């Protein structure tokens, strides 16, 4: 059973198999992959590579959107041409993200450390995906073309996310 937003779901063996495949593709835990599947698709799960590709794409698009929004938030908060009340709102949002509303500035350091660790993990995953794509000739007989499309999409997505985080 998996619980998402307080709702409990019973899962089939097919769902478990797809969750494992998604967890492997995204390098997340099986529970997290199950939550991603359920939040994106509800109970309409299809046991094929296209379905996993769609879930991988949605995951990366969501993550990229969050990072781009964070980048814009930080960038616009430093723009002196932004009206003062808007700038204060942007700075308040940054305090919320950094968890420094209560004045504990050490939380900002923890957030920066987490960002740097995530960048390092993205670099590592990007390298792994690049190596898998380089070895495509060896694996061509073993995998469908969609598999390599997923790898290529993830590789380019990690590059964009890394740039946004940097």
N, C-alpha and C positions, 0 to 999 in steps of 0.2 A: 504494500500500500504506500501511496505517496500523498502528502498533504501540500496543497498549493492554496495560498490565501485563505487558510482555514477550512478549505473543502478537501475531504479525503477521497482518493480515487483508488479503486482496486485495479491492478494492472495485469495484463496477460503476458505470456511468454514472448509473444511477438513484440510487445511494447518494451519489455526488458531488453530484448535483443537490439531494438532500434536505439534505446537509451544508451546502451553500451557503445554502439557504433558512433552515436553523436558525442558521447563523452570522450571517446578516443579522438575523434576529429577535432574537437574543441579543446582537448586537454583540460577537461573539468571533471568533477566527480559524477558518478551515475545519478545521484539524487538531484544534483544541479541540472544535469541533462534532462532528466525526467520532468523537472519543473519547467524547463525551457519548452519542451515538447507540449506539455499540457497548457501552458500559458499561451503558446502560439497557435495550437491546433485543437485544443480541447480534447475530445475523445476520438476525433477523426484522424486516426493515425494510419498511414499506409506503409507497408513493409517494403520500401524500395529505395534505391539510391537517390532518386529525384527528391523524395520527401526529405531525406537527410540533407541534401544540398540546399533545399529551401530553408530548413531550420538553421543550417550553418550561415547562410546568407543573412537571415533575419537577425541572428546573434551579432554578427559583425556590423551590420548596418546600425543596430541599436547602440552598440558600443562606440562606433565611430561618431554617431550623432551626439552622444553624451560628451565625448572628448572634444568635438568641435564646439559644442555649446560652452563647455568649460573654457576653452581657449578664447572664444569671443567674450565671455564674461570677464576674464582676466584682462584682455586687451582693452575693452571698452571702459573698464573701471579706471584705467590709467590715462584715458583720453581727456585732456583738459577742456576740450570743446563740448563735452557732454554736460548738460544742465546739472547743477549741484544736487537737486533732489533725486534725479535719476542716478547720478554717480553714487550717492549715499545708499540707494537701493541696491546697486551693483556690489558695493563694498559689504553691505549686510549679507547679500547672497554668498559672497566669498567667505565671510566669517562662518556662515552656516556650513558651507562645503568643508572648510578647514576645521570645523568644530572648535572655533575660538570665541564663540558668543559669550562664554562665561569668563573670558579673560585668560584662559590657559593657553598661552602661545606655544607651548611645547607640542600641542596637538598638531599645529601647522608643520612642525618638523617631522612628526610621524607621518603626516600625509605626504610630504615631499619624499620621504624615505620610501613609502609605499609606491609612489609614482616611479621613482628610480628603479625599484625592484621589478615593477611591471614592465618598464622599458627594457630591462635586461632580459626578462622572460620573453618579451616580444621579439627581441633580436635573436634569441636562441630558437624560438619557434619558427621565425622567418628563415633562419639558416637551415633548420631541419626540413622545412617545406621546399626550399630551393634544392637541397640535396635529393629529396624524393623526386622532384621534377626532373633533375638532371639524370637520374637513374631510370627515367621513363622507358627508354628503349628496352631495358632489362625486364621491366614490369609490364610492358604493353600486353603481353600474352596473358597476364594474370588479372588485369583490372579493366573495367569498362572505361570509355573515354570520359564519362561524367565524373569519375573519381579524380582524374587529373584536372578537370575543370574546377572541382571543389578545392583542390590543392592550390591551383593558380589564384583563384579568388581569395583564398585565405592569405596567401603570400602577399598579394597586393594590398589587401585590407590591413594586414599587420604593419606594412610599411606606412600606410596613411595614418593609422592609429599612433604609431611610434612618432611620426612627425608632429601630430597634433599634441601629443603628450610632452614632446620636447619643447 
